[in-house]
Structures are given as structure tokens and as C-alpha cells.
Amino acid sequence: MSESSSRRSHQAAPSPITASFEFFPPKSEKMAETLWSTVQRLAPLNPSFVSVTYGAGGSTRERTHKTVDRILKETDLAPAAHLTCVGASREEVDAVVRDYWSLGVRHLVALRGDPLAGIGTRYVAHEKGYAYASDLVAGIKKIANFDISVSGYPEKHPESGNWQSEIDNLKRKVDAGADRIITQYFFDNDLFDVYLDRIAAAGINIPVIPGIVPIHNFEQTMVFSAKCGTSIPQWLARRFSGLANDPETRKLVGVAVACEQVMDLVDRGIYDFHFYTMNRADLTYAICHMLGMGKPAHEEMAA
């Protein structure tokens, strides 16, 4: 029986696979402790960067800034701060950008952002603000030469009427100076392949990093997926069927599902991933360990 290349990759030294992790700013002291424990647990995996999200309308601005500052000061990780267009003037956004540069941040994730009333409601640009992510990218580049990531949607953004408008919008962000695309999470790798083909046909050639969400709570994942336009395959629903009151088995299934997805992507030639951690280390750490990231076990024992 032959091994797939993804399984062989675990035996490679070092692993060809790299990853980045997304966190969200904590709302309480207890949540801050949980986040910091997660950061410390995942740091030995040597992620290419870690991103910190930004609430609608800048609602988490101070907490995002504080989290990024702590990562800079207390770890060797490279933080990427999220920034949106929603609920702020250009002057206010530009001030945040300059603050991040002064702090030592060199990577921003530039997003339009969700409407203030939440996903599914109509987006209205601030009358004195950046209207769209492409405008924000251009504005950031005028201030300083940040490394800029932008979002991509393998199943279209919920507000995109068709694929032409979706790809046109993505190309505007790239032409404005984006350095990489991080996708919304998805569960069907064939959809990602088609998405890459669409991007290539449009002449977009910057790196595209697939977003991966390890499923901690399937019901919550279904609710959010319906809002953001991610489809839930029937086979995935069957994997979690009957496990609502069985958290330990859910965790094992969550790791298995994400490992299968990532290993299949590796077999398709993808070696860089962005994990939506939900501020929890357990599933993401297990998946990355399965992929051969971090120190081999014999090195840890010798340390």
C-alpha cells in the first residue's frame, strides 16, 4: 500500500508545510488567559504569522491593539492586525495604521468589514471613510509599505451577484497592492481548485492561502456558515450526527475532518494554511502536529 504525499510529508525534516493562525481579542480577563495559553501552545509550531481580528465598526479596536502589542513584546511571533473600513473616517483609520507602524507591526489584514448591524444586513460605507477593501489597501500603502493580506471567497461573498463581480473585486484589491489572499473557510476542496482556476484566469498571481476551520461545535459552525456563504456537505453533517452531547468524540472527529481536508490539499500541491483557531489550541495543535509542523518528538525529548 502506497502512502500519499501528505502522509510522507510528516516524515520530512523539516516539514514543507507552513501555517498561520487567527485569534480574536478577548472580552474578559478569563478569556485573555485562555487566549494567551493558546498563543503559548501554538507558538512552537513556528507559524508564518498570527492575525488578530477587528470587530465591526472598530468595536474591538483597543483590545485588538492591546493583543497585538502583547504578542510583539512577549513572543517572537509576527502579528498581523486586522483593519476594516466600517464605522470610521479615513482620518481615523489612517491614525490606526500609523499607530501600528510605530508599534512595530508590519503586516495588516485589510477588510471591508461586516455591516454594523451584522452579516446579512445592507452595508453602508462611512461618508468620510474608505468605501471598500481595495480603497483601504491603497490607503495603507500610501502611509507605509505594509505587507497586506486580503480576503477571498471560494464560494463567493454573500453579497456578490455573480462570479465576474467577485473576481473583479478581488482583482481591484490585488491591483491596489495586496500581497496575499486568505480565503474564507470551506469544506469542499474541489471548490477551492475551481476558485484557483478563476483567479489564475483573471491574471491574479499572488499567493492564495486556504482558510481552515477546525470544528469545535458543529451547530455553531452551521449557523455561521449560512451567514458567510460556506456550504456544508452532507458527508460532513453525517460525521457529526448524534454527537451533540459527546464533546470528546466531537473533538476527535473535528481533528480527523480537518486533517483529511488539509492532507488532501497537500496532495494537490498546497503547502500553506490559515487556521481559524477560535482562540483554542487543542484541535489546531493536533492537526499541525499531524502535518509535521514544529519540533520532531525526538528533538523535544532531547531538549
C-alpha positions in Angstrom: 0.0 0.0 0.0 1.5 3.3 -1.0 1.4 6.4 1.1 0.0 9.7 -0.1 2.5 12.6 -0.3 0.7 14.3 2.6 1.4 11.4 4.9 5.0 11.2 3.7 5.3 15.0 4.4 5.0 14.2 8.2 8.3 12.2 7.9 10.1 15.0 6.2 12.6 17.2 8.1 11.8 20.0 8.1 8.1 19.8 7.1 7.3 21.7 3.8 4.0 22.8 5.4 3.6 26.2 6.9 0.6 27.8 8.7 -0.7 30.9 10.2 -3.2 31.3 13.0 -6.1 33.7 13.6 -7.2 34.9 17.0 -9.8 37.3 18.2 -9.3 39.9 21.0 -10.6 38.7 24.4 -13.6 40.3 26.1 -12.7 39.5 29.7 -9.7 38.6 31.9 -10.6 35.0 31.8 -10.8 35.0 28.0 -7.5 36.8 27.9 -5.9 33.9 30.0 -7.4 31.4 27.6 -6.1 33.3 24.6 -2.6 33.6 26.0 -2.5 29.9 26.8 -3.4 29.2 23.2 -0.8 31.6 21.9 1.9 29.9 24.0 0.8 26.4 23.0 0.8 27.2 19.3 4.0 29.3 19.2 6.4 26.3 19.0 4.8 25.4 15.7 6.6 28.4 14.2 3.7 30.0 12.3 4.5 32.4 9.5 2.3 34.9 11.3 -0.6 35.2 13.7 -3.6 37.5 12.9 -5.8 39.3 15.4 -9.4 40.2 14.3 -11.1 43.6 14.4 -14.8 43.9 15.5 -17.4 45.7 13.4 -17.1 49.4 13.4 -13.8 49.2 15.3 -15.7 47.8 18.4 -12.6 45.9 19.4 -10.0 48.4 18.3 -8.4 48.9 21.7 -8.5 45.2 22.5 -7.1 44.3 19.1 -4.3 46.8 19.6 -3.5 45.5 23.1 -3.4 41.9 22.0 -1.1 42.7 19.0 1.1 44.8 21.3 1.5 41.9 23.8 2.3 39.4 21.1 5.0 41.8 19.8 6.5 42.3 23.3 6.2 38.9 24.8 6.7 36.4 21.9 8.8 36.0 18.8 5.7 35.7 16.7 4.9 38.1 13.8 1.4 39.6 14.4 -0.9 40.8 11.6 -3.5 43.2 12.7 -7.0 43.2 11.1 -8.4 46.5 9.9 -11.8 47.3 8.4 -13.5 50.2 6.6 -16.6 50.1 8.7 -17.7 52.9 11.0 -14.7 55.1 10.8 -13.4 58.0 8.7 -10.3 57.8 6.6 -8.5 60.1 9.1 -9.4 57.7 12.0 -8.3 54.6 10.0 -5.1 56.3 8.9 -4.3 57.1 12.5 -4.7 53.4 13.5 -2.4 52.4 10.6 0.3 54.9 11.7 0.0 53.6 15.3 0.6 50.1 14.2 3.6 51.0 12.2 5.0 52.9 15.2 4.3 49.9 17.3 6.4 47.7 15.0 3.6 45.9 13.2 4.5 45.3 9.5 1.5 43.2 8.4 -2.1 44.2 8.1 -5.2 42.2 7.1 -7.3 44.8 5.1 -11.0 44.0 5.0 -14.2 45.9 4.1 -15.8 44.5 7.2 -19.3 43.4 8.1 -22.2 45.9 8.3 -22.6 47.4 11.7 -26.0 45.7 12.0 -24.4 42.3 11.3 -23.9 39.8 8.5 -26.9 39.7 6.2 -27.8 43.4 6.5 -27.0 46.1 4.0 -23.5 47.5 4.0 -23.3 51.3 4.0 -19.9 53.0 3.7 -18.9 55.7 6.1 -19.4 59.0 4.3 -15.8 60.1 5.1 -14.3 56.6 5.2 -12.8 54.1 2.9 -15.7 52.5 1.0 -14.2 49.2 0.1 -11.2 47.0 0.9 -9.4 48.0 -2.3 -9.6 51.6 -1.2 -8.3 50.6 2.2 -5.3 48.7 0.7 -4.4 51.7 -1.4 -4.6 54.0 1.6 -2.4 51.8 3.7 0.2 51.5 1.0 0.4 55.3 0.8 1.2 55.5 4.5 3.8 52.8 4.7 5.0 49.7 2.9 3.0 47.2 5.0 2.6 43.6 4.0 -1.1 43.3 3.3 -3.4 40.3 3.3 -6.9 40.5 1.9 -9.9 38.1 1.9 -11.1 35.7 -0.8 -14.2 33.6 -1.1 -14.1 30.2 -2.8 -17.9 30.1 -2.8 -18.4 33.9 -3.5 -19.0 36.6 -0.9 -22.7 36.5 0.1 -23.2 40.0 -1.5 -21.6 39.1 -4.8 -24.2 38.8 -7.5 -22.0 36.6 -9.8 -18.5 35.3 -10.2 -17.5 38.1 -12.5 -18.2 40.8 -9.9 -16.5 38.6 -7.2 -13.3 38.2 -9.2 -13.3 41.9 -10.4 -13.5 43.0 -6.7 -10.6 40.7 -5.8 -8.5 42.0 -8.7 -9.1 45.6 -7.5 -7.7 44.6 -4.1 -4.7 43.0 -5.7 -4.1 45.9 -8.1 -4.2 48.3 -5.1 -1.2 46.5 -3.6 -2.4 43.3 -1.7 0.4 40.8 -1.1 -1.7 37.7 -0.4 -5.2 36.3 -0.3 -6.5 34.5 2.7 -9.8 32.6 2.0 -12.9 32.2 3.9 -13.0 28.6 5.2 -14.6 25.9 3.1 -15.0 22.1 3.3 -15.1 21.0 -0.4 -11.5 21.1 -1.8 -12.8 20.8 -5.4 -14.4 24.3 -4.9 -11.1 25.6 -3.9 -9.5 24.2 -7.1 -12.1 25.9 -9.2 -11.5 29.1 -7.3 -7.8 29.0 -8.0 -8.6 28.5 -11.7 -10.8 31.5 -11.8 -8.1 33.6 -10.1 -5.4 32.5 -12.5 -7.7 33.2 -15.5 -8.0 36.8 -14.2 -4.3 37.2 -14.1 -4.0 37.2 -10.3 -0.8 35.6 -9.3 -0.2 36.5 -5.6 -0.3 33.6 -3.0 -3.7 32.3 -2.0 -3.8 30.7 1.4 -6.8 28.4 2.2 -8.7 29.2 5.4 -9.3 26.1 7.5 -11.7 25.9 10.5 -11.3 23.0 12.9 -14.9 22.3 14.0 -15.4 22.5 17.8 -19.1 22.9 17.7 -20.9 21.7 14.5 -24.2 23.5 15.2 -22.5 26.9 15.6 -20.4 26.2 12.5 -23.6 25.6 10.5 -25.1 28.8 11.7 -22.1 30.9 10.8 -21.6 29.1 7.5 -25.1 30.0 6.4 -24.3 33.7 7.0 -20.9 33.7 5.3 -21.9 31.6 2.3 -19.9 28.4 3.1 -21.7 25.2 2.1 -21.9 22.2 4.4 -21.6 18.9 2.5 -23.9 16.1 3.6 -21.0 13.8 4.4 -19.7 16.4 6.9 -23.1 16.6 8.6 -23.2 12.9 8.9 -19.7 12.9 10.6 -21.1 15.0 13.5 -24.6 13.5 13.6 -25.6 12.3 17.1 -22.6 13.9 18.8 -24.3 17.0 20.3 -23.8 15.6 23.9 -20.5 13.9 23.2 -17.8 16.6 23.3 -14.8 14.2 23.4 -15.9 12.3 20.3 -16.7 15.7 18.6 -13.2 16.8 19.2 -11.7 13.6 17.7 -14.0 13.9 14.7 -13.1 17.6 14.3 -9.4 16.8 14.2 -9.9 13.9 11.7 -12.1 16.0 9.3 -9.6 18.9 9.2 -6.6 16.6 8.8 -8.3 14.9 5.9 -9.0 18.2 4.3 -5.5 19.6 4.7 -3.8 16.4 3.7 -5.9 16.3 0.5 -4.9 19.9 -0.2 -1.2 19.0 0.3 -1.7 16.2 -2.2 -3.0 18.9 -4.6 0.2 21.0 -4.1 -1.0 23.4 -1.3 1.6 23.8 1.5 0.4 26.9 3.3 -2.7 27.2 5.5 -4.5 29.7 7.7 -6.3 28.2 10.7 -9.3 29.9 12.3 -8.4 28.8 15.9 -11.4 30.2 17.8 -8.8 31.1 20.4 -8.4 27.4 21.2 -5.2 25.4 20.7 -6.2 21.8 21.1 -7.6 20.9 17.6 -5.3 23.2 15.7 -2.2 22.0 17.5 -3.1 18.3 16.9 -3.7 19.0 13.2 -0.4 20.8 12.8 1.4 18.1 14.6 -0.1 15.5 12.3 1.2 17.6 9.4 4.8 17.5 10.8 5.0 21.1 11.9 7.1 22.1 15.0 9.9 20.1 16.5 10.0 16.4 15.9 9.3 14.3 19.0 12.9 13.1 19.4 14.1 16.8 19.5 11.6 17.7 22.2 12.8 14.8 24.3 16.4 15.8 23.8 15.7 19.4 24.7 
